[in-house]
Amino acid sequence: MEKSRFDINFNLTDKIAVITGGASGIGKATAELFLEKGAYVAIVDVKEELEEIAKSIHPERVIGIKADITNKNNIEACVKKVKDIFGRIDILFNSAGVALLEKAEDLTESDWDKTMELNVKASFLFSQIVGKEMIKSGGGNVINMASQAAVIALDRHVAYCASKAAIVAMTKVLALEWAPYNIKVNAISPTVILTELGEKAWAGKVGEDMKQLIPAGRFGYPEEVAACAVFLASDASNLITGENLVIDGGYSIK
Ligand SMILES: NC(=O)c1ccc[n+]([C@@H]2O[C@H](COP(=O)([O-])OP(=O)(O)OC[C@H]3O[C@@H](n4cnc5c(N)ncnc54)[C@H](O)[C@@H]3O)[C@@H](O)[C@H]2O)c1
């Protein structure tokens, strides 16, 4: 009988990964774990101190590309730079995102637009531009950061929830269209993760109340989300595509 072959240690040896928003939080933890698993990583971020952050992770195997990815020309320039330096892209992790919170009746049009531009449009355009490259090179892996907010209503999160639900829908369509090209596309949906973004959105009483609603009774760590990304980026998950991997301590099962 024919057997499936994959590395049981989920190694990413010599894979080329691009991580948006990789200078902090979940993206940074994922860059560190991808590196440990043998990948080369290009971090794309707007942070001033990006160069130093990239170097501190690894001086040669990790590079920083400073860019605001809400601009399509910037995304094209990033992809070209990665190709010039590393030759190809095997893994794209769309992690950059923003959470602008307000009651639905008070949310400004500008905050709605900013949320959609980064969380949805930039993730789509990055996937589209890298996807074309992956089609040419024979395959790849795209991982999109969604959120528990994609599957459940959260107070003051109207734009964020809408943007993350859009990510899950987009993930399914890309997975459907690109499976014949050996490209798998998946999403990850965490509960509150202890990063700058997570701590800002869930500081104080709202956070303590939220923990009571999570059966596991705690928030997550960026490294736990990075572990999901490693699995989805590895050959061990080759038959999983269009999936939304929820990591929420059971919050959304009730
Ligand atoms: N932290 C949580 O609780 C949580 C939960 C569920 C989902 N998520 C999602 O995970 C992803 C990462 O979140 P995080 O908590 O690590 O956030 P974070 O704020 O720690 O990191 C986001 C990174 O994106 C970068 N960024 C912002 N705008 C950018 C732009 N225009 N161009 C390029 N880079 C830009 C920031 O500089 C930052 O380094 C987001 O998509 C977020 O919605 C987070």
The ligand as an SDF file (V2000), in Angstrom:
LIG
                    3D

 44 48  0  0  0  0  0  0  0  0999 V2000
   -3.5190   39.2470   19.9080 N   0  0  0  0  0  0  0  0  0  0  0  0
   -4.7390   38.7470   19.8450 C   0  0  0  0  0  0  0  0  0  0  0  0
   -5.4670   38.6640   20.8490 O   0  0  0  0  0  0  0  0  0  0  0  0
   -5.2640   38.2110   18.5380 C   0  0  0  0  0  0  0  0  0  0  0  0
   -6.3460   37.3230   18.5750 C   0  0  0  0  0  0  0  0  0  0  0  0
   -6.8530   36.8420   17.3740 C   0  0  0  0  0  0  0  0  0  0  0  0
   -6.2850   37.2450   16.1710 C   0  0  0  0  0  0  0  0  0  0  0  0
   -5.2420   38.1080   16.1690 N   0  0  0  0  0  0  0  0  0  0  0  0
   -4.7040   38.5160   14.8720 C   0  0  0  0  0  0  0  0  0  0  0  0
   -3.3580   38.1110   14.7970 O   0  0  0  0  0  0  0  0  0  0  0  0
   -2.6250   39.0150   13.9790 C   0  0  0  0  0  0  0  0  0  0  0  0
   -1.3900   39.5000   14.7330 C   0  0  0  0  0  0  0  0  0  0  0  0
   -1.8160   40.1140   15.9150 O   0  0  0  0  0  0  0  0  0  0  0  0
   -0.7910   40.5040   17.0890 P   0  0  0  0  0  0  0  0  0  0  0  0
   -1.5470   40.4020   18.3470 O   0  0  0  0  0  0  0  0  0  0  0  0
    0.4640   39.7680   16.8960 O   0  0  0  0  0  0  0  0  0  0  0  0
   -0.6200   42.0680   16.7500 O   0  0  0  0  0  0  0  0  0  0  0  0
    0.6240   43.0580   16.9880 P   0  0  0  0  0  0  0  0  0  0  0  0
    0.0020   44.4180   17.0690 O   0  0  0  0  0  0  0  0  0  0  0  0
    1.4920   42.5930   18.0910 O   0  0  0  0  0  0  0  0  0  0  0  0
    1.4210   42.8970   15.6140 O   0  0  0  0  0  0  0  0  0  0  0  0
    0.9320   43.4060   14.4130 C   0  0  0  0  0  0  0  0  0  0  0  0
    2.1190   43.8330   13.5640 C   0  0  0  0  0  0  0  0  0  0  0  0
    1.6050   44.3220   12.3210 O   0  0  0  0  0  0  0  0  0  0  0  0
    2.3840   45.4650   11.9580 C   0  0  0  0  0  0  0  0  0  0  0  0
    1.6040   46.3130   11.0570 N   0  0  0  0  0  0  0  0  0  0  0  0
    0.5490   47.0950   11.3790 C   0  0  0  0  0  0  0  0  0  0  0  0
    0.1380   47.7850   10.3040 N   0  0  0  0  0  0  0  0  0  0  0  0
    0.9570   47.4280    9.2720 C   0  0  0  0  0  0  0  0  0  0  0  0
    1.0320   47.8160    7.9080 C   0  0  0  0  0  0  0  0  0  0  0  0
    0.1660   48.7000    7.3870 N   0  0  0  0  0  0  0  0  0  0  0  0
    1.9940   47.2520    7.1390 N   0  0  0  0  0  0  0  0  0  0  0  0
    2.8760   46.3610    7.6570 C   0  0  0  0  0  0  0  0  0  0  0  0
    2.8480   45.9570    8.9570 N   0  0  0  0  0  0  0  0  0  0  0  0
    1.8980   46.4920    9.7480 C   0  0  0  0  0  0  0  0  0  0  0  0
    2.6810   46.1660   13.2830 C   0  0  0  0  0  0  0  0  0  0  0  0
    3.7720   47.0490   13.1780 O   0  0  0  0  0  0  0  0  0  0  0  0
    2.9440   44.9780   14.1980 C   0  0  0  0  0  0  0  0  0  0  0  0
    4.3100   44.6380   14.2400 O   0  0  0  0  0  0  0  0  0  0  0  0
   -3.5960   40.1260   13.5920 C   0  0  0  0  0  0  0  0  0  0  0  0
   -4.1090   39.8550   12.3100 O   0  0  0  0  0  0  0  0  0  0  0  0
   -4.6800   40.0120   14.6380 C   0  0  0  0  0  0  0  0  0  0  0  0
   -5.9120   40.4980   14.1840 O   0  0  0  0  0  0  0  0  0  0  0  0
   -4.7080   38.5950   17.3200 C   0  0  0  0  0  0  0  0  0  0  0  0
  1  2  1  0
  2  3  2  0
  2  4  1  0
  4  5  1  0
  4 44  2  0
  5  6  2  0
  6  7  1  0
  7  8  2  0
  8  9  1  0
  8 44  1  0
  9 10  1  0
  9 42  1  0
 10 11  1  0
 11 12  1  0
 11 40  1  0
 12 13  1  0
 13 14  1  0
 14 15  2  0
 14 16  1  0
 14 17  1  0
 17 18  1  0
 18 19  2  0
 18 20  1  0
 18 21  1  0
 21 22  1  0
 22 23  1  0
 23 24  1  0
 23 38  1  0
 24 25  1  0
 25 26  1  0
 25 36  1  0
 26 27  1  0
 26 35  1  0
 27 28  2  0
 28 29  1  0
 29 30  1  0
 29 35  2  0
 30 31  1  0
 30 32  2  0
 32 33  1  0
 33 34  2  0
 34 35  1  0
 36 37  1  0
 36 38  1  0
 38 39  1  0
 40 41  1  0
 40 42  1  0
 42 43  1  0
M  CHG  2   8   1  16  -1
M  END
$$$$
